Each structure stands twice: as structure tokens, then as C-alpha cells.
Amino acid sequence: MVCTSQPLAAQAGLDAPRWQWIRDKIVEVEPDFPEDLANSLKERGHEVIRKENKLDFGRGQIIQRTHSKECREMRKLL
């Protein structure tokens, strides 16, 4: 979703900080989620839960079509 809503390269989209909406104003974030972003969410009234394990957010994969009609696969390595 990051790649379609923001002008980021595919790998940058996979590397972007991940969060997950749980319910109401409760969100979970990755262990290395930037503190300034977490604080910004808290200032807006969200409860931010920092998870200990990145794997709680799953893994990301992208197949990107290039102008030459070739596809390349990129995987996020942990």
C-alpha cells in the first residue's frame, strides 16, 4: 500500500516502518518504528503498542513490472 499511496521505490516501500491498526485508536508498531512517529500518534490520542518481534507483522514481497515488460521480484530480507 505504501508504494501506491506515496511515490516510493518498491524496496523503500518494503523498508518503510510498519504499523497495524488493532481497533478504535489502538495501533501496534514494529520494534524499530521511529520514536517521533510513535509520539505523533500518541499526541493524536492513539494508544501505541511497540511489538518486540518484527515477524508479528509478516513479510513483504513485491513483483514490479518495468518499462521493458520484464518483471523482477524483490523480497524483504530480515
C-alpha positions as CSV (number, residue, x, y, z in Angstrom):
1,M,0.0,0.0,0.0
2,V,2.9,2.4,0.6
3,C,4.0,2.2,-3.0
4,T,0.6,3.1,-4.3
5,S,-0.1,5.9,-1.9
6,Q,3.3,7.5,-1.9
7,P,6.0,8.0,-4.6
8,L,8.5,5.5,-3.1
9,A,10.6,2.9,-4.9
10,A,9.4,-0.7,-4.3
11,Q,12.2,-1.6,-1.9
12,A,11.7,1.6,0.1
13,G,8.0,0.6,0.4
14,L,9.1,-2.7,1.9
15,D,11.6,-1.0,4.2
16,A,9.1,1.7,5.5
17,P,8.1,1.5,9.2
18,R,5.1,-0.9,9.6
19,W,2.2,-0.5,11.9
20,Q,-1.1,-2.3,12.3
21,W,-4.5,-0.9,13.4
22,I,-6.0,-3.2,16.1
23,R,-9.2,-1.4,17.0
24,D,-10.5,2.0,17.9
25,K,-7.4,4.1,18.4
26,I,-5.0,1.2,19.2
27,V,-2.1,0.6,16.9
28,E,0.8,-1.8,17.1
29,V,4.2,-0.8,15.6
30,E,7.4,-2.6,14.8
31,P,10.3,-2.6,17.4
32,D,12.3,-0.1,15.4
33,F,9.4,2.1,14.5
34,P,10.6,5.7,14.7
35,E,10.0,7.3,18.1
36,D,9.0,10.6,16.6
37,L,6.2,8.9,14.6
38,A,5.0,6.9,17.6
39,N,4.9,10.1,19.7
40,S,3.0,11.9,16.9
41,L,0.4,9.1,17.0
42,K,0.2,9.4,20.8
43,E,-0.3,13.1,20.6
44,R,-3.3,12.4,18.3
45,G,-4.9,10.2,21.0
46,H,-3.7,6.8,19.8
47,E,-2.5,4.0,22.1
48,V,0.8,2.8,20.6
49,I,1.9,-0.7,21.4
50,R,5.5,-1.4,20.4
51,K,5.8,-5.1,19.5
52,E,9.0,-7.0,20.3
53,N,9.2,-9.1,17.2
54,K,9.2,-7.8,13.6
55,L,7.8,-11.2,12.5
56,D,4.5,-10.2,14.1
57,F,3.9,-8.0,11.0
58,G,4.6,-10.7,8.5
59,R,6.8,-10.3,5.5
60,G,6.5,-8.3,2.3
61,Q,7.1,-9.2,-1.3
62,I,6.8,-7.2,-4.5
63,I,6.8,-8.1,-8.2
64,Q,7.4,-4.9,-10.1
65,R,6.8,-4.5,-13.8
66,T,9.5,-2.5,-15.5
67,H,9.1,-0.4,-18.7
68,S,10.8,-3.2,-20.6
69,K,7.9,-5.5,-19.7
70,E,10.2,-7.6,-17.6
71,C,9.3,-8.4,-14.0
72,R,11.6,-8.5,-11.1
73,E,11.0,-9.9,-7.7
74,M,12.2,-8.2,-4.5
75,R,11.9,-9.8,-1.1
76,K,12.5,-8.1,2.2
77,L,15.3,-9.8,4.0
78,L,15.2,-9.9,7.8
